[in-house]
Structures are given as C-alpha cells and as structure tokens.
Amino acid sequence: MASSGNTGARPGMAWPQMLALAFGVVYLLVGIVGFFITGFDGFTSNRTADGNTDTLLFFMINPLHNVVHIVIGLAGIALSRTLAGARTYGWLLAVGYAAAFVYGLIAVNEEWDFLNINQADNVLHIATAIVGLVIALGPVNDRVARPSRA
C-alpha cells in the first residue's frame, strides 16, 4: 500500500524527500553551470581580470561559490533517500543559508567577500533557509492506508 505522503514520484518517497531531491539537483546543476562561467581561476575572487564580476543570471559567483553549490546539491541528493535524511538536509539548508544570509548582509560589496555575494544572493539565501525549514518541519502523514471492509 502507498502511504498518504507518497505522490508516486518514487515508491515510499514523502514530499520532504522529493523537495530535498529537487533542491539537490538544482543546486548541483547551478554549481556545474557556474564553472562554465567562472572557470577555475580566481577561486575566491570577487572580480575578474577585467574588473567585472562573474554572474549567473543576477547572482554573483566565483569558483568557491560553485563548489559550495555542488556540495549542497550532492548532500540533497544523498540525504533525500530517507525522510530522516531529508529532514536533516532541511536543517542544514535552514542553518547554513541563514548564516550565508547574515554573512551576505555584511559582505556585499566588500573586497574580502570570498564567496562573491550580492543582494540577489541574499534574497535567494533567505528563501532557501525558509525552504529548509519547510523540509525539516513540514508535516507528513506516514500512516499506511488500509483497505475498507465491505
């Protein structure tokens, strides 16, 4: 029997697991695509050789930022295998991205900003922290549906 929390994406996969998997895949892809933009030079730089910044859409990136995205993506994919793992991933997102948001409030436009963060990143970071809380704390009905007696 399928559990009430299962939507059919993968047998026995609750919605927090699917959300953790989706965020993991997105962050992994963003990290990989980021390297096509930044390359591997200036690993912690917030400026390119011509004095500009590397951006992916509206978000400033550098190779270290790309590595962080890849690690977060791989963690989401790995931890989405179980509900407890997905909940752990949710807490990692909530705490890690809340910290990144606070860092970004202080580091934007500073020469020492080793993650190359801008205001668009800050918005994304606080939104990701909120999604992490949803994954960590969202209710799941894990009671097994029982056939009715006729």
Phi, psi and chi 1 to 4 in degrees:
 res  aa     phi    psi   chi1   chi2   chi3   chi4
   1 MET       -  146.4  -68.3  -72.0  152.3      -
   2 ALA   -85.6  143.5      -      -      -      -
   3 SER   -78.1  159.3   70.3      -      -      -
   4 SER   -64.9  -26.7  -60.4      -      -      -
   5 GLY   -81.0   -2.8      -      -      -      -
   6 ASN   -90.7  131.5 -178.0   14.4      -      -
   7 THR  -106.4    3.7   63.1      -      -      -
   8 GLY    93.8   -1.8      -      -      -      -
   9 ALA   -64.8  -41.5      -      -      -      -
  10 ARG  -153.3  133.1 -161.2  163.7   94.8 -170.3
  11 PRO   -52.5  128.0  -23.8   31.6      -      -
  12 GLY    78.3    7.8      -      -      -      -
  13 MET   -93.4  117.1 -168.4  173.1 -145.6      -
  14 ALA   -80.8  162.1      -      -      -      -
  15 TRP   -59.2  -34.6   68.6  -94.9      -      -
  16 PRO   -63.7  -32.7  -23.9   35.0      -      -
  17 GLN   -68.0  -42.1  -68.7  172.8  -95.0      -
  18 MET   -64.7  -39.7  -70.5 -175.5  -72.6      -
  19 LEU   -67.4  -41.4 -166.0   54.2      -      -
  20 ALA   -62.2  -42.4      -      -      -      -
  21 LEU   -63.9  -44.5  179.1   61.2      -      -
  22 ALA   -62.3  -46.2      -      -      -      -
  23 PHE   -66.0  -36.9  -95.4   68.9      -      -
  24 GLY   -60.9  -46.1      -      -      -      -
  25 VAL   -64.5  -44.5  167.7      -      -      -
  26 VAL   -62.3  -47.6  167.9      -      -      -
  27 TYR   -65.6  -36.1  -89.5  104.9      -      -
  28 LEU   -62.6  -46.4  176.3   61.8      -      -
  29 LEU   -64.7  -40.2  -69.0  174.8      -      -
  30 VAL   -61.8  -41.9  165.5      -      -      -
  31 GLY   -63.5  -42.3      -      -      -      -
  32 ILE   -67.6  -48.2  -67.9  168.4      -      -
  33 VAL   -60.7  -35.8  168.5      -      -      -
  34 GLY   -56.3  -36.1      -      -      -      -
  35 PHE   -68.1  -25.9  -83.1  113.3      -      -
  36 PHE   -68.5  -24.4  -73.3   98.8      -      -
  37 ILE   -89.6  -46.4  -64.2  167.6      -      -
  38 THR   -90.7  -25.0   64.9      -      -      -
  39 GLY    67.3 -153.7      -      -      -      -
  40 PHE  -116.2    0.3  -66.1   91.9      -      -
  41 ASP   -82.0  153.5  -65.2  -27.0      -      -
  42 GLY    59.8   54.7      -      -      -      -
  43 PHE   -51.5  -41.8 -161.3   74.6      -      -
  44 THR  -114.8   15.8   60.6      -      -      -
  45 SER   -73.8  151.0  175.2      -      -      -
  46 ASN  -112.9   16.8   56.5   11.4      -      -
  47 ARG  -145.0  146.0  -62.2  -80.0  178.1 -111.4
  48 THR   -86.2  177.5   59.6      -      -      -
  49 ALA   -60.8  -30.4      -      -      -      -
  50 ASP   -89.8    8.5   60.6    3.7      -      -
  51 GLY    89.3   -1.8      -      -      -      -
  52 ASN   -89.4 -179.7  -65.3  -38.7      -      -
  53 THR  -115.2  149.6   58.5      -      -      -
  54 ASP   -84.5  132.6  -73.6  -35.9      -      -
  55 THR  -132.1  148.8   58.1      -      -      -
  56 LEU  -119.1  108.1  176.5   59.1      -      -
  57 LEU    60.5 -116.8  -61.9  175.2      -      -
  58 PHE  -100.6   -1.1  -55.1  105.3      -      -
  59 PHE   -97.8  128.3  -52.8  101.9      -      -
  60 MET   -76.5  140.5  -69.9  176.4   21.0      -
  61 ILE  -140.1  162.7   55.8  175.0      -      -
  62 ASN  -147.6  173.4   64.1   17.4      -      -
  63 PRO   -57.3  -38.5  -30.2   38.4      -      -
  64 LEU   -63.6  -42.6  177.6   59.8      -      -
  65 HIS   -58.5  -40.8 -153.0  146.6      -      -
  66 ASN   -63.0  -43.5  -63.3  -26.1      -      -
  67 VAL   -61.4  -42.8  168.7      -      -      -
  68 VAL   -59.2  -44.3  169.8      -      -      -
  69 HIS   -62.6  -40.8  -72.9  152.8      -      -
  70 ILE   -64.5  -44.1  -71.2  170.0      -      -
  71 VAL   -62.6  -44.1  168.8      -      -      -
  72 ILE   -63.5  -39.9  -71.2  163.8      -      -
  73 GLY   -64.5  -46.4      -      -      -      -
  74 LEU   -63.6  -37.7  -69.1  172.9      -      -
  75 ALA   -63.1  -43.1      -      -      -      -
  76 GLY   -62.4  -42.8      -      -      -      -
  77 ILE   -64.2  -46.3  -67.6  167.0      -      -
  78 ALA   -67.4  -43.4      -      -      -      -
  79 LEU   -79.0  -13.1  -69.2  170.5      -      -
  80 SER   -73.9   -6.3   70.8      -      -      -
  81 ARG   -66.3  -28.0  -61.4  174.8   71.1   95.2
  82 THR  -129.8  159.0   65.4      -      -      -
  83 LEU   -65.4  -41.5 -179.7   57.3      -      -
  84 ALA   -62.5  -40.0      -      -      -      -
  85 GLY   -64.7  -42.4      -      -      -      -
  86 ALA   -62.5  -40.7      -      -      -      -
  87 ARG   -62.8  -41.3  -60.3  -81.1 -163.7 -154.3
  88 THR   -61.8  -43.6  -61.1      -      -      -
  89 TYR   -60.5  -40.7 -178.4   65.7      -      -
  90 GLY   -58.3  -44.2      -      -      -      -
  91 TRP   -65.9  -39.0  -78.6  115.4      -      -
  92 LEU   -61.7  -43.2  -69.0  171.4      -      -
  93 LEU   -63.1  -46.5  -71.5  178.7      -      -
  94 ALA   -61.0  -50.2      -      -      -      -
  95 VAL   -72.9  -46.6  172.1      -      -      -
  96 GLY   -63.7  -44.8      -      -      -      -
  97 TYR   -78.4  -26.3  -85.2   99.7      -      -
  98 ALA   -64.8  -41.7      -      -      -      -
  99 ALA   -65.1  -40.8      -      -      -      -
 100 ALA   -63.8  -35.7      -      -      -      -
 101 PHE   -63.5  -46.7  173.0   73.3      -      -
 102 VAL   -63.3  -44.3  171.3      -      -      -
 103 TYR   -56.1  -45.4  169.0   82.7      -      -
 104 GLY   -63.5  -34.8      -      -      -      -
 105 LEU   -61.4  -33.5  -69.8  175.8      -      -
 106 ILE   -88.6  -35.2  -60.9  164.1      -      -
 107 ALA   -91.6  -17.0      -      -      -      -
 108 VAL   -54.6  130.6  168.1      -      -      -
 109 ASN    67.4   14.9  -63.2  -37.6      -      -
 110 GLU   -96.2  143.7  -63.3  -69.9  -20.8      -
 111 GLU   -61.8  -30.9  -75.8  -63.3  -42.4      -
 112 TRP   -85.4    4.9   50.2  -96.8      -      -
 113 ASP   -68.5   92.9  176.7   12.3      -      -
 114 PHE   -74.6  -12.2   59.4   88.6      -      -
 115 LEU  -100.5   -5.1  -74.6  174.9      -      -
 116 ASN    57.3   62.5 -157.6   18.3      -      -
 117 ILE  -102.0  143.1  -69.8  179.5      -      -
 118 ASN  -127.0 -175.8   64.0    2.8      -      -
 119 GLN   -63.7  -35.8  -68.4  -59.5  -21.7      -
 120 ALA   -61.0  -40.0      -      -      -      -
 121 ASP   -61.4  -41.9  -71.7  -55.2      -      -
 122 ASN   -59.6  -42.5  -77.8  -19.5      -      -
 123 VAL   -62.9  -45.6  171.7      -      -      -
 124 LEU   -62.7  -39.5 -178.9   63.1      -      -
 125 HIS   -65.4  -43.4  -68.1  162.9      -      -
 126 ILE   -70.2  -35.5 -163.4   64.8      -      -
 127 ALA   -64.4  -41.1      -      -      -      -
 128 THR   -66.7  -37.4  -58.9      -      -      -
 129 ALA   -61.1  -39.9      -      -      -      -
 130 ILE   -67.2  -42.6  -68.5  167.3      -      -
 131 VAL   -61.0  -39.2  169.2      -      -      -
 132 GLY   -58.1  -42.8      -      -      -      -
 133 LEU   -63.4  -38.9  -75.8  175.5      -      -
 134 VAL   -62.9  -45.2  168.9      -      -      -
 135 ILE   -62.6  -42.9  -67.5  170.1      -      -
 136 ALA   -71.5  -35.0      -      -      -      -
 137 LEU  -115.8   -9.2  -59.9  173.2      -      -
 138 GLY   -63.4  141.9      -      -      -      -
 139 PRO   -71.8  145.2   26.6  -32.5      -      -
 140 VAL  -133.3  127.0  173.1      -      -      -
 141 ASN   -87.6  102.1 -175.1   -6.4      -      -
 142 ASP  -102.1   13.9   58.8   -4.6      -      -
 143 ARG   -72.3  139.2  -71.7  179.9  -79.8  146.5
 144 VAL   -78.3  131.2  175.3      -      -      -
 145 ALA   -67.8  134.2      -      -      -      -
 146 ARG  -110.8  142.3  -66.6 -155.1  166.0   77.0
 147 PRO   -66.5  144.5   20.0  -26.4      -      -
 148 SER   -77.6  149.9   61.1      -      -      -
 149 ARG   -89.0  127.7  -66.5 -174.1  173.3 -166.3
 150 ALA  -102.5      -      -      -      -      -
